[in-house]
Amino acid sequence: MPKPKIAFYWCASCGGCEETVVDLAEDILGVVEKVDIVLWPVAMDFKYQDVEALPDKSIFATLLNGAIRSSEQEHMAHLLRRKSRYLIAYGSCACTGGIPGLANQFERDQILKFYYEEAPSVVNDTRTRPQLVFEENGRRTQLPELHHVVRSLDQVEQVDYYIPGCPPTPKITQAAVAALLDGRLPPKGTVLAAQDVALCEECPRRDSKPTDVVFTEFRRTHQKLLDPQLCFLAQGVVCMGPATRQGCGAQCPGGNMPCTGCFGGTDRVKSQGAKMISSLCSSLTAKEDEEIDRVLDGIPDPLGTFYRYTLPRTLFRRKIDLPAGHGTTDPGTTTE
């Protein structure tokens, strides 16, 4: 009996998700024995035409990590959706846009101008930028085009399952792959992590979390010697645990660092950042505008703090520059 075909693909991300697969260590040998890997560009030499030649739905499952920023990434998302029985958003960037999604704060031209013309380390007197098409001596080179916005995978294609985390833990990865191979799958659209409850439930500092927390100031982790046993919120340090799905084993709090929210919100949370902002602001003691501003100055980067991994999936959106007739599966995103 032929082994089920599995594909791994990397879009706009840092590569940490690929490292998680490697971090399965000897457990990856058990996976390899059960599957036939037909695409994994970071580890093996596969060609796009090899995937294109496969019959539709012949790939059992594709684990695609990374957000969608370029035309090439969008093309591969469509191709792998067509070729795969299950398309899985693997990691924060694919699930919710991740760190790359913070680029949605800026216009595309603003980003290109900085990195190719104005960055302190750049010497580019002619202000040359990469061209989409370049021809010389009869040779033609074509580069992918950057879209105006970064999108999560399900804003481009239909996703069957989600495996969150930056990166997902090897434990969750192994459990998800095992569930796939054994046919123990929940309804489509499910997040293949732990229970649908907040991280605080598995945090080792849970018992010290105050029931009526009051904030007179916010401090950043480098500004205070943190108590390794006490809830971060009780110390005046922003921790995204109350607005974040559990499943990571509370590794950051275990290392004396607050949760930054990489597993995204629970199914009941429409906006992870808005939930956390609402929770914190309702507990401020300050009442006057000047005093409120002083307290909130302790959070110098609100967008990066509360929407670090989820900006493309927020309730407010940027427009997408798609060709005419090229739709999007995300009803909350407009096109131009």
Buried (B, 14 or more C-beta within 10 A) or exposed (E): EEEBBBBBBBBBBBEBBBEBBEBBEEBBEBBEEEBEBBBBBBEEEBEEEEBEEBEEEBBBBBBBBBBBBBBBBBEBBEBBBBBBBBBBBBBBBBBBBBBBBBBBEEEBEEEBBEEBBEEEEEEEEEEEEEEEEEEEEEEEEEEEEBBBBBBBBBBBBEBBBBBBBBBBBBBBBBBBBBBBBEEEBEEEEBBBBBEBEBBBEBBEBBEBBEEEBEBEEBBBBEEEEBEEEBBBBBBBBBBBBBBBBBBBBBEBBEEEBBBBBBBBBBEEBEBBBBBBBEEBEEEBEBEEEEEBEEBBEBBEEEEBBBBBBBBBBBEEBBEBBBEEEEEBBBEEBEEE
